[in-house]
């Protein structure tokens, strides 16, 4: 996604999700798909997708990233109050996935992941 091909990334991550079996994989793929949607200016679609698949994040390393990207999508959709509540949900969580200061990290468009160190992000 670093090259800005968010439409291609969206297709690849959707295919990754269609083939994913484990909850951890689905959660990670959902975070990346949401980022691809946000990159295309589809914040409402990203928020809707993450909200519909909220259960995928539970007890996975992507739990904090899921909450962060949901909050960002909600904020970019114009719902600051809901975004704040979602941001608070990721406060103090350790997570892996696309980091707030990185346009993309971890998973290539092939759907394979590369290891990334987990970080802890506290939301102010």
ABEGO torsion letter per residue (X at the ends): XAAGBAAAAAAAAAAAAAABABAAAAAAAAAAAAAAAAAAGBAAAAAAAAAAAAAAABGBAAAAAAAAAAAAAAAAAGBAAAAAAAAAAABGBBBBEBBAABABBGBBAAGBBBBBBBBBBBBX
